[in-house]
Amino acid sequence: MEELVKVTSSEEKAEEFLREKGILKTFTRCPKCDSKRLGRVRRNFYKCYNCKREFSVRSGSILERTRVSFRKFVLLVKLFILRSSCKQSLQRVRAFLQHNF
C-alpha cells in the first residue's frame, strides 16, 4: 500500500507509473504522419509540428476515451487486483482519498 500512496500522490507520478507499466504510450512519432517533430503543448496533449495534429497522452491506450484521472485509475486497478466488491472498493477509495488528499 505504501507504493500505491507514492504512485498516487500526484497525477504526474501516476502518469509516469502507467507509462512504465506500458499502459500509456511514450510518443516519439506522430500517430498520423509518423513525423518526429512533436512537442507537449498542454498538460496531457502533444502536437505534431508537421501535420499540426494534437493528440492526447491517452491515445492508443485503454484510457483513450475516458475522463478518469490517472490516480483514480491506478487505485481502481489495485482494488480490482485485491478482489474487492464494488461497494468495498468505493469505500476504500473514498477513505484513501480523504486520508491522503
Residue pairs with C-beta under 8 A, 6 or more apart in sequence:
4 74
4 75
4 78
5 100
6 13
7 13
7 14
7 17
7 74
8 14
8 71
8 74
8 75
8 100
9 100
10 71
11 69
11 70
11 71
14 69
14 70
14 71
14 73
14 74
15 24
15 57
15 70
17 70
17 74
18 24
18 61
18 63
18 70
18 73
18 74
19 25
19 26
23 61
23 62
23 63
24 57
24 58
24 61
24 63
25 57
25 59
25 60
25 61
27 38
27 46
27 55
27 57
27 59
28 36
28 38
29 35
29 36
29 38
30 36
30 37
30 38
30 48
30 50
30 51
30 53
30 55
31 55
31 59
31 60
32 48
32 51
32 53
32 55
33 48
33 50
33 51
33 53
35 48
35 49
35 50
35 51
37 48
37 49
37 50
38 46
38 47
38 48
38 49
39 46
39 47
39 49
40 46
40 47
41 47
41 54
44 56
44 57
44 58
45 54
45 55
45 56
45 57
46 54
46 55
46 56
46 57
47 53
47 54
48 54
48 55
56 64
58 64
58 66
63 70
63 73
66 73
68 76
72 93
75 93
75 96
76 89
76 93
79 88
79 89
79 92
79 93
80 89
84 92
